[in-house]
Amino acid sequence: WRLWALARMGRGDTVISDLRTRWATMRSVLENNTLQEGWTAQPDSREQWSHCAVVPLYVLAQDIAGIRATAPGYTHCQIRPQLGDLHNLSLVVHTPHGPLRFASRNDGDGCRLQLDVPAHVDAELVLPESAGQKVTLATRPAPGPGLRSFALKPGANTVNVPNR
């Protein structure tokens, strides 16, 4: 819940830091590449295995890449990337309408996003207002203060997002 709340408030940098410093440094991750049930689990206890192993995966897709279904059946989705200091990220979110591909590359002057949206998915890209001022996509009503929203077309979309 904490990571979701941070992402909703635009703190993707803090989410990335938490994954690097709290999750990736757990003893079970370092010693046997699993996630333990509690933050301080004892070796060879039942705390070594956990359902929370999926947390970094869905946080990466839903909060760092920012891809979230906003209507049943994935007929509408919002993409609000919060990449922090990640220079490159590539992932695929499988929807009922096919794969939604996301790739980003930071080139120093900004970020280049490659978004491949499946047909029948109404997708919108949400960016901070300052970064979205030079994006050349059709605008939509802003989803919140300090944000701008843009319509994405089904198929390949390339978006250059300048640094703030």
C-alpha positions in Angstrom: 0.0 0.0 0.0 2.8 2.3 0.8 4.3 2.0 -2.7 1.0 2.6 -4.3 0.4 5.7 -2.2 3.9 7.1 -3.1 3.3 6.5 -6.8 -0.1 8.1 -6.7 1.5 11.2 -5.2 4.1 11.3 -8.0 7.0 9.9 -6.0 8.3 7.2 -8.4 11.8 8.1 -7.4 11.0 7.0 -3.8 9.4 3.8 -5.0 12.5 2.9 -7.0 14.7 3.7 -4.0 12.6 1.5 -1.8 12.8 -1.4 -4.2 16.6 -1.0 -4.4 17.3 -0.5 -0.7 14.6 -2.5 1.2 13.4 -5.2 -1.2 16.6 -6.1 -3.1 18.7 -6.2 0.1 16.6 -8.7 2.0 18.6 -11.6 3.3 16.5 -14.2 1.4 17.0 -12.3 -1.9 20.8 -12.1 -1.4 21.1 -15.7 -0.2 18.6 -17.7 -2.3 16.8 -15.3 -4.6 13.4 -15.5 -2.9 11.4 -13.0 -0.9 10.8 -13.7 2.7 7.5 -13.1 4.5 8.8 -10.5 7.0 11.6 -7.9 6.8 13.8 -9.9 9.3 13.1 -13.6 8.5 15.2 -16.4 10.0 16.9 -18.8 7.6 15.1 -22.2 7.2 11.9 -20.9 8.6 8.5 -20.7 6.9 9.1 -17.0 6.5 11.4 -17.6 3.5 8.6 -18.0 0.9 6.0 -15.4 0.2 3.2 -14.3 -2.1 4.8 -10.8 -1.9 7.4 -11.9 -4.5 5.0 -10.4 -7.0 5.1 -6.9 -5.4 8.2 -5.7 -7.3 6.7 -7.0 -10.6 3.4 -5.2 -10.3 4.9 -2.1 -8.8 7.2 -1.9 -11.8 4.4 -2.3 -14.3 1.7 -0.3 -12.5 3.7 2.4 -10.8 7.1 2.8 -12.4 5.9 2.3 -16.0 2.6 3.5 -14.7 0.3 1.2 -16.8 -3.0 0.7 -15.1 -6.4 -0.5 -16.4 -9.0 2.2 -15.6 -12.0 0.3 -17.0 -13.2 -3.3 -16.9 -11.6 -5.6 -19.4 -8.8 -3.2 -20.0 -10.9 -1.2 -22.5 -9.3 2.0 -21.0 -5.9 2.4 -19.4 -3.7 5.2 -18.1 0.1 5.3 -18.6 1.8 7.5 -16.1 5.5 6.8 -16.2 7.6 7.7 -13.1 11.0 6.5 -14.1 13.1 8.3 -11.6 16.8 7.6 -12.4 16.1 4.6 -14.6 17.9 5.1 -17.9 16.2 2.3 -19.8 13.1 0.2 -19.1 11.3 -2.3 -21.3 8.4 -4.4 -20.4 5.1 -5.9 -21.7 1.8 -5.9 -20.0 -0.6 -8.5 -21.3 -4.2 -7.3 -21.6 -7.3 -9.1 -22.8 -6.8 -7.3 -26.2 -3.1 -8.3 -26.6 0.3 -7.1 -25.4 0.9 -3.5 -24.4 4.6 -2.8 -25.0 6.4 -0.1 -23.1 10.0 1.0 -23.6 11.8 4.0 -22.4 15.3 5.4 -23.0 16.7 8.4 -21.2 19.1 10.3 -23.5 20.0 13.1 -21.1 17.8 15.8 -22.7 14.7 13.8 -21.8 13.0 10.5 -22.2 12.0 8.7 -25.4 8.9 6.5 -24.9 7.9 3.7 -27.3 4.3 2.6 -26.5 2.6 -0.1 -28.5 -1.1 0.0 -27.6 -3.4 -2.9 -28.6 -6.4 -2.3 -30.7 -9.6 -1.7 -28.7 -7.7 -0.1 -25.8 -8.4 3.5 -25.2 -5.0 4.6 -23.7 -3.9 7.9 -22.3 -0.5 9.1 -21.4 -0.2 11.2 -18.2 2.8 13.4 -17.6 3.8 16.2 -15.2 2.5 19.5 -16.6 6.0 20.9 -17.0 7.2 17.8 -19.0 4.1 17.6 -21.1 4.2 21.2 -22.5 6.2 20.2 -25.6 4.5 16.8 -26.3 2.7 16.8 -29.6 -0.2 14.5 -28.9 -3.9 15.3 -28.7 -4.6 16.5 -25.2 -7.4 15.3 -22.9 -8.7 16.8 -19.7 -6.0 16.7 -16.9 -6.6 13.9 -14.4 -5.3 16.1 -11.5 -3.4 19.2 -10.6 0.0 19.5 -12.1 -0.6 16.8 -14.7 -1.4 16.8 -18.4 -3.1 14.0 -20.3 -2.6 12.9 -23.9 -4.5 10.5 -26.2 -2.5 7.5 -27.5 -3.5 5.8 -30.7 -3.7 2.0 -31.0 -0.4 0.7 -32.5 3.0 2.2 -32.1 3.4 5.6 -30.4 6.7 7.4 -30.0 6.8 10.2 -27.5 9.7 12.5 -26.7 9.3 13.9 -23.2 11.8 16.7 -22.5 13.4 17.0 -19.0 11.6 19.5 -16.8 
